[in-house]
Amino acid sequence: MQPLFDAISADGPRADQEVVELPLLLPRWQAMELEAAASRRGMTTGQMLRRVIGELLAARPAPARS
């Protein structure tokens, strides 16, 4: 499978503010639960997904240097 985007250096700053749309297919029950969980936190589904993705990427270990 071809990557959707060019590789991003792990060392570089993340100042790119370009926005892309990513289609997401979920079973209906997951979409409904996700919307309810976001609402309980006073967020939209999109806000919650962006936060979760941001936290996941921030928590990833730094690449090993050779």
N, C-alpha and C positions, 0 to 999 in steps of 0.2 A: 504494500500500500504506500502510495506517495504521501510525504508530509504535506500538510496544508500550507505551511509557512516556512520561510527560510529559518535556519537554526539561529537562535539568539545566544550570544555569548553569556555564560553564567557570570563572567567578571564585569560585564558592562552595566551601566546604569539602566534603570527601567523607567526612563523618562518618556518613552513613546506613548503618546496620548491617542494614537489612532485606535478606532473602535472597529471591531469585526462582529458579525452576527454568527452565532453557532447554533444550528438547529439541534434540538434535544428531544428525543423520543422517549417517553416514559409510559409505563402502564398508567391507566387513568387513576387507580388508587394511589400510586406514588405521587402523581401530580397534585391530587387533592390533599394528601397528607403534607406535602411540601408547602402548598399554599397556606394550609392551616397553621403549620409550624411557623412560617414567616409572619403570618398575621398575629399570632400570639406574641411575637417579638416586636410588633409594631413596624414590620418591614414588608416590602413587596417581595414576591417570589424572586424577581431579578436581583434585588438588593441582597437577599439572603444568599443566593447562589454566588454572586460576586464576592461576598465576604468569605464564604466557605472556600472558594477557589483561592482567594488571596491568602488566607491563613494556611491552606495546604501548601501552596508554593513557597511561602515564607518559612515554613517549617522544614522544608526539604534540606537534607544534609548538603554541605558544600562539596563540590567535586574534588576528588583527590588530585593533588598536584604532583607532577613527576619531576 
